[in-house]
Structures are given as C-alpha cells and as structure tokens.
C-alpha cells in the first residue's frame, strides 16, 4: 500500500518579527548579507526564527521537518555564497523571476564548509524525534548559478560541485530524506552529453547519504532525454511540478516510467491562494488514474516550489493543507 508523506522543499519565509529585527540588525546592503560569520545578535535572531518554523511544521502535522533555510539570502546559491573559496559579486536575476542573488564566483578549491550541516544539527536538536529532512541545491543547478574562475572546465567544475555537496551531506546528522532542488534542469536544460554528466553528479551526492533522496525540479517539466538520464541516478524519487505543467510531466512518467517513490508538487509555492485539502487529495487520485497500473511505494505531497515567496501566514496555511491532504489520501486508500 502506498505511503503518503507530507513535506516541502524548504526555503521558508522569515516570520514577520524576524524580518523586522533582522532588517534593523543587518541593513540592506550587499556587505550586510549572510557570510557565515554573523554576530551574536543576528545569530540569535535566526535561531529563534528556526524554532518558530520548526514548531509551525510540527503543529501542522507535516511528516518531514526541514530546517527552513532562513539564513539563505542567496536561495540556492547559499552553500557557495558562504564558502571561503568563493567571492560573491554582482546581483543577478534568479532565473526569470523577480528575485535576485549574489553571483558566486569560485576562485579556489571547494573543500569542506559545514555551514549547512551546522544548521541541520540545530534543527535536529529542536525537532527531537520527528523525521528530519535535509535540503540542498542539486549539483547541476548550483553549478549553473555559479561562475568558475578556478577549475577551467565545465565538466570538472560540475564534478567539483558534486564532490563539495557530497562532503557536506556526509557531515549531516541523521535524516530521513534529502531533497535536492534542481530547477536548472528545467530552466537551463543540459545539452547532449551534459545531461548524462548532470545525472552522474546527482548520483554522487545521493550516494553520500543512506536517507531517501528526492530530486525536485520545478517551474515546468524536464525534457525527455534529461528525464531519462535522471532515472539512471541512484535516487529514490523524482519530483514533478504539476502546478506549472501537468501534461508533459505525465507524459514523462507514462513514456519512461518512474522511480519507486515520487514527489508530487500539487500545492502552489508561489501563489497566495490556499488550496483545499480535499482538492489536493483529488489531484493525487487524478494522477494515479492517469498512470493506470503504476503504484508508488511512497508519494511525497509537497508544494511545487520553495515557499519563501509567500507571506508568512499563507505559508503556514499551505503546510496545514499538505498535512491534511496526506491524511485524507491515507484514509482513502486504507
């Protein structure tokens, strides 16, 4: 029987009080952004905000608890933005939306950092016996967002990014699930040959953990060859953004099959309209119906994207909807 797991891709909005406090503490200039050596007052504010978002997840009844990535000024680029071998330069548009990040320029060897691991350790202490989920940018997306001034070769740079992320994962505390966020597989799809290297890089990161690994592309559907190569990676689930594109995502599953587990992005992580739990449950049934005989061992019910775009109150409501929808789906199949 299928297990339904409510979760999110992390990257939560800051609580309103934290936005105000951190605005006063940090300022608004480039040099005021997170660098990994924040002072005591800023660190304390982020720690309290982390407590808040973990409590919200637990109160909502989510099956997987994430740290929230509240310190991530640079969204997916954060693990590089705080690295000693990386200089952050000009402000760059984050794909084609209205968010921006500091361009991470790699100028030296990407050795171990431990920044994300320390965040996850703090989350593990707060979450206690809850099932913890780690969140990282996937290696292809992180390499796509960064600029290489050290390795000198695209394939070697992707390998270095994958090795760096694998080293970070190896330092993580015990976790049930790892989400690798890979929007660049959709937004900046790899060419022939590069698609296979992207899959191998993801496989390298996935091999660093015994947890279940979910690769979550979003903002559309993967090109056929990219999807087929991704299935070659040793991962447990692929995520599908059914908010942005239903038809092509269904086609990929019907034509090429899928992993034993699947992540369904059925709630909109960027729209303030709050879905109805029964509607989410019905969409799960609709997807099942379109696939015929396919039965997944685990279905992760999630927002299609990260939720930092949302007002804090709306993000909380989305979590509650996902948790209730997973419960309804379990009852439906019991």
C-alpha positions as CSV (number, residue, x, y, z in Angstrom):
1,X,0.0,0.0,0.0
2,X,1.2,3.5,-0.9
3,X,2.5,5.7,2.0
4,X,1.7,9.4,1.7
5,X,4.2,11.8,3.2
6,X,3.6,15.5,3.6
7,X,6.6,17.7,3.2
8,X,8.1,20.8,1.5
9,X,11.2,21.8,-0.4
10,X,12.2,24.1,2.5
11,X,13.4,27.7,2.0
12,X,10.7,29.2,4.1
13,X,9.8,32.9,4.5
14,X,11.0,34.6,7.7
15,X,8.5,35.2,10.5
16,X,7.3,38.8,10.3
17,X,9.0,39.7,13.6
18,X,12.3,38.3,12.3
19,X,12.1,40.3,9.1
20,X,11.8,43.5,11.1
21,X,14.5,42.6,13.6
22,X,17.0,41.4,11.0
23,X,16.4,44.4,8.8
24,X,17.5,46.6,11.7
25,X,20.4,44.3,12.6
26,X,21.7,43.6,9.1
27,X,20.9,46.5,7.0
28,X,20.1,46.3,3.3
29,X,23.5,46.5,1.5
30,X,25.5,43.7,-0.1
31,X,28.0,43.6,2.7
32,X,25.2,43.2,5.2
33,X,24.1,39.8,3.8
34,X,24.9,36.4,5.4
35,X,28.5,35.5,5.0
36,X,28.9,32.8,7.7
37,X,30.4,35.0,10.4
38,X,27.3,36.8,11.7
39,X,27.5,38.4,15.1
40,X,25.7,37.2,18.2
41,X,22.5,39.3,17.8
42,X,22.0,38.2,14.2
43,X,22.7,34.6,15.1
44,X,20.3,34.7,18.0
45,X,17.5,36.1,15.7
46,X,18.0,33.3,13.2
47,X,18.0,30.7,15.9
48,X,14.7,31.9,17.3
49,X,13.2,32.1,13.8
50,X,14.3,28.5,13.3
51,X,12.5,27.5,16.4
52,X,9.3,29.2,15.1
53,X,9.3,27.4,11.7
54,X,10.0,24.0,13.2
55,X,7.2,24.5,15.7
56,X,4.9,25.5,12.9
57,X,5.7,22.4,10.9
58,X,5.1,20.2,13.9
59,X,1.8,21.9,14.8
60,X,0.7,21.5,11.1
61,X,1.5,17.8,11.3
62,X,4.0,17.5,8.5
63,X,5.6,14.1,8.1
64,X,9.0,15.6,7.4
65,X,10.6,18.5,9.2
66,X,13.1,20.8,7.5
67,X,15.4,23.4,8.9
68,X,13.8,26.2,6.8
69,X,17.0,27.7,5.3
70,X,16.1,31.1,6.8
71,X,19.7,32.3,6.6
72,X,19.8,31.7,2.9
73,X,20.0,35.2,1.4
74,X,21.0,33.7,-1.9
75,X,18.4,30.9,-2.1
76,X,20.0,28.0,-3.9
77,X,23.5,29.7,-4.1
78,X,23.9,29.9,-0.3
79,X,26.3,26.9,0.2
80,X,28.7,28.6,-2.2
81,X,28.0,32.2,-1.1
82,X,29.3,31.4,2.4
83,X,32.4,29.4,1.3
84,X,35.9,30.7,1.8
85,X,36.9,29.9,-1.8
86,X,34.0,31.9,-3.2
87,X,33.6,35.6,-3.8
88,X,30.1,37.0,-4.2
89,X,30.0,39.7,-6.8
90,X,27.2,41.5,-8.7
91,X,23.4,40.9,-8.2
92,X,22.0,38.5,-10.7
93,X,18.4,37.7,-11.6
94,X,17.3,34.4,-10.2
95,X,16.2,32.6,-13.5
96,X,13.3,34.7,-14.9
97,X,11.5,35.8,-11.8
98,X,11.8,39.0,-9.7
99,X,14.2,37.6,-7.1
100,X,17.9,38.1,-7.2
101,X,21.1,36.5,-5.7
102,X,24.8,37.4,-5.4
103,X,26.8,35.8,-8.2
104,X,29.1,33.2,-6.5
105,X,32.5,33.2,-8.3
106,X,34.6,30.2,-7.4
107,X,38.2,31.1,-7.2
108,X,39.7,28.2,-5.3
109,X,39.2,24.6,-4.3
110,X,35.8,23.8,-2.9
111,X,36.8,22.0,0.2
112,X,34.5,21.2,3.2
113,X,32.5,24.0,4.7
114,X,30.0,22.5,7.1
115,X,27.7,25.6,7.1
116,X,24.5,23.6,6.1
117,X,25.4,20.7,8.4
118,X,25.5,23.0,11.4
119,X,22.1,24.4,10.5
120,X,20.7,20.9,10.3
121,X,22.3,19.9,13.6
122,X,20.4,22.8,15.2
123,X,17.2,21.7,13.5
124,X,17.7,18.1,14.7
125,X,18.0,19.2,18.3
126,X,14.8,21.2,18.0
127,X,12.8,18.6,16.1
128,X,13.7,15.9,18.6
129,X,12.0,12.6,17.5
130,X,10.5,14.0,14.3
131,X,11.6,12.7,10.9
132,X,14.2,15.2,9.6
133,X,14.5,16.2,6.0
134,X,17.7,17.8,4.6
135,X,17.5,20.3,1.7
136,X,20.3,21.2,-0.7
137,X,20.6,22.7,-4.2
138,X,21.3,20.0,-6.7
139,X,24.8,20.0,-8.2
140,X,23.6,20.9,-11.7
141,X,21.6,23.9,-10.5
142,X,24.4,25.1,-8.2
143,X,27.0,24.8,-10.9
144,X,24.6,26.6,-13.3
145,X,24.1,29.5,-10.9
146,X,27.8,29.9,-10.2
147,X,30.8,31.2,-12.1
148,X,34.0,29.2,-12.3
149,X,37.3,31.0,-12.2
150,X,39.3,28.1,-10.9
151,X,38.6,24.7,-12.4
152,X,38.6,25.9,-16.0
153,X,36.4,23.2,-17.5
154,X,32.6,22.8,-17.2
155,X,32.7,19.0,-16.6
156,X,35.4,19.4,-14.0
157,X,33.5,22.2,-12.3
158,X,30.3,20.1,-12.1
159,X,32.3,17.3,-10.6
160,X,33.8,19.6,-8.0
161,X,30.4,21.0,-7.1
162,X,29.1,17.4,-6.7
163,X,32.1,16.4,-4.6
164,X,31.6,19.5,-2.4
165,X,27.9,18.8,-1.8
166,X,28.6,15.1,-1.1
167,X,31.1,16.2,1.5
168,X,28.5,18.5,3.1
169,X,25.9,15.7,3.1
170,X,28.4,13.3,4.7
171,X,28.6,15.7,7.7
172,X,24.8,15.9,8.2
173,X,23.1,14.5,11.3
174,X,20.8,11.5,10.9
175,X,18.0,12.4,8.4
176,X,15.1,10.5,6.9
177,X,15.0,12.3,3.5
178,X,17.2,14.5,1.4
179,X,15.6,16.9,-1.2
180,X,18.0,18.1,-4.0
181,X,16.4,21.1,-5.7
182,X,17.2,21.2,-9.4
183,X,15.2,24.0,-11.1
184,X,18.1,24.4,-13.6
185,X,17.3,21.0,-15.1
186,X,14.1,22.7,-16.4
187,X,15.1,26.4,-16.7
188,X,18.6,25.8,-18.3
189,X,18.3,22.2,-19.5
190,X,21.6,20.4,-20.1
191,X,22.7,19.6,-23.7
192,X,23.5,16.2,-25.1
193,X,26.3,14.7,-23.0
194,X,25.8,17.3,-20.3
195,X,22.6,15.6,-19.3
196,X,24.4,12.4,-18.5
197,X,27.0,14.3,-16.5
198,X,24.2,16.0,-14.6
199,X,22.7,12.6,-13.7
200,X,26.2,11.3,-12.6
201,X,26.7,14.4,-10.4
202,X,23.3,13.9,-8.7
203,X,24.2,10.3,-8.2
204,X,27.5,11.3,-6.5
205,X,25.6,13.5,-4.0
206,X,22.9,10.9,-3.4
207,X,25.5,8.2,-2.6
208,X,26.7,10.3,0.3
209,X,23.6,9.5,2.4
210,X,21.6,6.5,3.4
211,X,18.5,8.6,3.5
212,X,15.8,8.6,0.8
213,X,16.8,11.0,-1.9
214,X,14.3,13.1,-3.8
215,X,15.3,15.2,-6.8
216,X,12.9,18.1,-7.2
217,X,12.9,20.0,-10.5
218,X,10.3,22.8,-10.8
219,X,8.9,25.5,-13.0
220,X,7.9,23.1,-15.6
221,X,8.7,19.6,-16.9
222,X,12.1,18.0,-17.8
223,X,13.0,17.4,-21.4
224,X,12.6,13.8,-22.3
225,X,16.4,12.9,-22.5
226,X,17.1,14.8,-19.3
227,X,14.4,12.9,-17.5
228,X,15.5,9.5,-18.9
229,X,19.1,10.2,-17.8
230,X,17.9,11.3,-14.3
231,X,16.3,8.0,-13.9
232,X,19.7,6.4,-14.2
233,X,20.9,8.1,-11.0
234,X,20.7,6.1,-7.8
235,X,17.8,8.2,-6.3
236,X,14.6,7.2,-4.6
237,X,12.2,9.7,-6.1
238,X,11.8,12.4,-8.8
239,X,9.6,15.4,-8.1
240,X,7.0,16.7,-10.6
241,X,5.7,20.2,-10.8
242,X,2.1,19.6,-11.6
243,X,1.3,23.2,-10.9
244,X,3.4,24.5,-13.8
245,X,2.9,21.7,-16.2
246,X,0.7,18.7,-16.0
247,X,0.7,17.2,-19.5
248,X,4.5,17.0,-20.1
249,X,5.1,15.6,-16.6
250,X,2.5,12.9,-17.1
251,X,4.0,12.1,-20.5
252,X,7.4,11.6,-19.0
253,X,6.1,9.1,-16.4
254,X,3.9,7.3,-18.9
255,X,6.6,7.1,-21.6
256,X,9.7,6.4,-19.5
257,X,8.4,5.1,-16.2
258,X,9.4,6.4,-12.8
259,X,11.2,5.7,-9.6
260,X,9.5,3.6,-6.9
261,X,8.7,6.7,-5.0
262,X,7.5,10.1,-6.4
263,X,7.1,13.7,-5.2
264,X,4.0,15.5,-6.4
265,X,4.2,19.2,-6.4
266,X,0.4,19.9,-6.2
267,X,0.3,23.0,-4.0
268,X,1.5,26.3,-5.5
269,X,4.5,27.5,-3.6
270,X,4.3,31.0,-5.1
271,X,0.6,31.8,-5.1
272,X,-1.2,33.1,-2.0
273,X,-4.4,31.2,-3.0
274,X,-4.6,28.4,-0.4
275,X,-5.7,25.0,-1.8
276,X,-8.4,22.9,-0.3
277,X,-7.0,19.6,1.3
278,X,-9.7,17.6,-0.5
279,X,-8.7,19.2,-3.8
280,X,-5.1,18.1,-3.2
281,X,-6.3,14.6,-2.4
282,X,-8.4,14.6,-5.6
283,X,-5.4,15.7,-7.7
284,X,-3.4,12.7,-6.3
285,X,-6.2,10.4,-7.3
286,X,-6.3,12.0,-10.7
287,X,-2.5,11.5,-11.2
288,X,-2.9,7.9,-10.1
289,X,-5.8,7.4,-12.6
290,X,-3.8,8.8,-15.5
291,X,-0.9,6.3,-14.8
292,X,-3.1,3.2,-14.8
293,X,-1.3,0.3,-13.2
294,X,1.6,2.3,-11.7
295,X,1.6,2.2,-7.9
296,X,4.2,4.1,-6.0
297,X,5.6,2.9,-2.7
298,X,5.8,6.4,-1.3
299,X,4.1,9.6,-2.6
300,X,5.5,12.9,-1.2
301,X,2.9,15.6,-1.2
302,X,4.6,18.9,-1.4
303,X,4.5,22.5,-2.8
304,X,5.9,22.6,-6.3
305,X,8.5,25.2,-5.3
306,X,10.1,26.6,-2.2
307,X,7.7,28.9,-0.2
308,X,9.8,31.9,0.6
309,X,7.8,33.9,-1.9
310,X,4.7,33.7,0.3
311,X,3.5,35.9,3.2
312,X,4.2,34.1,6.4
313,X,0.6,33.4,7.3
314,X,-0.1,31.9,3.8
315,X,2.9,29.6,4.1
316,X,1.6,28.3,7.4
317,X,-1.8,27.6,5.8
318,X,-0.1,25.7,2.9
319,X,1.7,23.4,5.4
320,X,-1.6,22.6,7.1
321,X,-3.2,21.8,3.8
322,X,-0.4,19.4,2.8
323,X,-0.6,17.6,6.1
324,X,-4.3,17.2,6.0
325,X,-4.3,16.1,2.3
326,X,-1.8,13.3,3.1
327,X,-4.0,12.2,5.9
328,X,-7.0,12.2,3.6
329,X,-5.1,10.2,1.0
330,X,-4.1,7.6,3.6
331,X,-7.7,7.2,4.6
332,X,-8.9,6.9,1.0
333,X,-6.5,4.0,0.3
334,X,-7.0,2.2,3.6
